[in-house]
Amino acid sequence: MPKEEIDDSQTFRKLIQIGRVVYLNEGPYRGKLAVVVDIIDCNKALIDGPCSGVPRQAFKFSEMFLTKYLLKINRSQRSKILRNAWEAEQINEKFAASKWNQNLEKEVVRSNMTDFDRYKLGRARQSRNRLLNRVHNHIRKQHFKALRVAKMKKDKKSK
């Protein structure tokens, strides 16, 4: 797949286009990936998720997020061809390794935390920060001590 050339003067970097992989954020298929197969009008697109279990259907642009992934397909391609292009581009693997997906997984873990889990996390952060501050202050103290010693040696030589 050829890389999209990025023009710095361009405001939007991800455009709705045929072959654009989208993340669905509304409805029964929330959290799944699909690909834009056809653009219906200025508010809706025909999408299909051949490898994520999303059937071909019309979906509003306001109910999807655009990803940076783009498949090279023609307008209204069949699901079999979409699946082959999807697997050739390894979209599932790329998205699973992306920072976006890691943040989504982190959000799920945080939402499932109990009050006690949040308390333990806070205490762990406190102890980590206490340790980091102790090490930082020790290194800083050594640095300023070395500067004082160097200045004293310089003053002795100049006398």
C-alpha positions as CSV (number, residue, x, y, z in Angstrom):
1,M,0.0,0.0,0.0
2,P,1.5,3.3,-1.0
3,K,1.9,5.8,1.8
4,E,-0.4,8.8,1.7
5,E,1.6,12.0,1.1
6,I,1.0,14.4,3.9
7,D,0.7,18.1,3.0
8,D,1.3,20.4,6.0
9,S,-1.1,23.0,4.7
10,Q,-3.9,20.4,4.7
11,T,-6.1,20.7,7.8
12,F,-7.5,17.2,7.8
13,R,-5.2,14.2,7.3
14,K,-7.9,11.5,7.3
15,L,-10.6,11.8,4.8
16,I,-13.8,9.8,4.3
17,Q,-13.0,7.8,1.2
18,I,-13.8,4.3,-0.2
19,G,-11.5,1.9,1.5
20,R,-11.0,3.9,4.7
21,V,-11.1,1.7,7.9
22,V,-13.3,3.1,10.6
23,Y,-13.8,2.4,14.3
24,L,-17.5,2.2,15.2
25,N,-18.4,4.2,18.3
26,E,-22.2,3.8,18.4
27,G,-24.8,1.0,18.1
28,P,-24.6,-2.7,18.5
29,Y,-21.3,-3.0,16.8
30,R,-19.6,-0.4,19.1
31,G,-15.8,-1.0,19.3
32,K,-15.5,-2.9,16.0
33,L,-13.6,-2.1,12.9
34,A,-15.2,-1.8,9.4
35,V,-14.3,-0.4,6.0
36,V,-16.2,2.2,4.0
37,V,-17.5,0.5,0.8
38,D,-19.5,3.4,-0.6
39,I,-20.5,6.9,0.3
40,I,-24.3,7.3,0.3
41,D,-24.6,11.1,1.0
42,C,-22.9,13.7,3.1
43,N,-24.0,12.1,6.3
44,K,-23.9,8.3,5.7
45,A,-21.7,5.7,4.2
46,L,-22.1,2.0,3.4
47,I,-19.7,0.0,5.6
48,D,-18.7,-3.6,5.8
49,G,-16.6,-5.4,8.4
50,P,-15.7,-8.7,6.8
51,C,-13.3,-9.8,9.5
52,S,-14.9,-8.2,12.5
53,G,-18.5,-9.5,12.2
54,V,-20.1,-6.2,11.1
55,P,-22.6,-6.8,8.3
56,R,-22.9,-4.5,5.3
57,Q,-25.1,-1.6,6.3
58,A,-25.5,2.2,6.2
59,F,-23.8,4.0,9.0
60,K,-23.7,7.7,10.0
61,F,-20.4,9.5,9.9
62,S,-21.1,10.8,13.4
63,E,-21.2,7.2,14.7
64,M,-17.7,6.3,13.5
65,F,-14.1,7.4,13.9
66,L,-11.7,7.4,11.0
67,T,-8.5,5.4,11.4
68,K,-5.3,6.0,9.5
69,Y,-5.6,2.7,7.7
70,L,-6.7,2.6,4.0
71,L,-7.5,-0.4,1.9
72,K,-7.1,-0.3,-1.9
73,I,-10.5,-1.4,-3.0
74,N,-13.0,-0.3,-5.6
75,R,-16.5,1.1,-5.0
76,S,-19.1,-1.5,-3.7
77,Q,-16.6,-4.4,-3.6
78,R,-17.9,-7.8,-2.5
79,S,-17.2,-9.0,1.1
80,K,-14.8,-11.8,-0.2
81,I,-12.6,-9.2,-1.9
82,L,-12.7,-7.0,1.1
83,R,-11.7,-9.8,3.4
84,N,-8.7,-10.6,1.2
85,A,-7.6,-7.0,1.2
86,W,-8.2,-6.7,4.9
87,E,-6.0,-9.8,5.6
88,A,-3.3,-8.7,3.1
89,E,-3.0,-5.4,4.9
90,Q,-3.1,-7.1,8.4
91,I,-5.5,-4.4,9.7
92,N,-6.5,-6.4,12.8
93,E,-2.8,-6.8,13.8
94,K,-1.9,-3.2,13.1
95,F,-4.8,-1.9,15.1
96,A,-4.2,-4.3,18.0
97,A,-0.6,-2.9,18.2
98,S,-1.6,0.8,17.9
99,K,-1.5,3.3,20.7
100,W,-5.3,3.9,20.2
101,N,-6.1,0.3,21.0
102,Q,-3.8,0.3,24.0
103,N,-5.7,3.3,25.4
104,L,-9.0,1.6,24.8
105,E,-7.9,-1.5,26.7
106,K,-6.5,0.7,29.5
107,E,-9.9,2.5,29.7
108,V,-11.7,-0.9,30.1
109,V,-9.4,-2.0,32.9
110,R,-9.8,1.3,34.7
111,S,-13.6,1.2,34.4
112,N,-13.6,-2.3,35.9
113,M,-11.5,-1.3,38.9
114,T,-13.1,-1.4,42.3
115,D,-12.7,1.3,45.0
116,F,-10.1,-0.8,46.8
117,D,-8.2,-1.3,43.5
118,R,-8.1,2.5,42.9
119,Y,-6.9,2.9,46.5
120,K,-4.1,0.3,46.0
121,L,-3.1,2.0,42.7
122,G,-2.9,5.4,44.5
123,R,-0.7,3.9,47.2
124,A,1.6,2.2,44.6
125,R,2.0,5.6,42.8
126,Q,2.8,7.3,46.1
127,S,5.6,4.8,46.9
128,R,6.9,4.9,43.3
129,N,7.1,8.7,43.4
130,R,8.7,8.7,46.9
131,L,11.4,6.4,45.6
132,L,12.0,8.5,42.4
133,N,12.2,11.7,44.4
134,R,14.7,10.2,46.8
135,V,16.9,9.0,44.0
136,H,16.5,12.4,42.1
137,N,17.4,14.4,45.2
138,H,20.4,12.2,45.9
139,I,21.8,12.7,42.4
140,R,21.1,16.4,42.6
141,K,22.9,16.7,45.9
142,Q,25.9,14.9,44.5
143,H,26.0,17.2,41.5
144,F,25.9,20.4,43.6
145,K,28.5,18.9,45.9
146,A,30.8,18.2,43.0
147,L,30.3,21.7,41.7
148,R,31.3,23.2,45.1
149,V,34.4,21.0,45.3
150,A,35.4,22.0,41.8
151,K,34.9,25.7,42.7
152,M,37.0,25.4,45.8
153,K,39.9,23.7,43.9
154,K,39.7,26.5,41.3
155,D,39.9,29.2,44.1
156,K,42.9,27.5,45.8
157,K,44.8,27.4,42.5
158,S,44.1,31.1,41.8
159,K,45.6,32.1,45.2
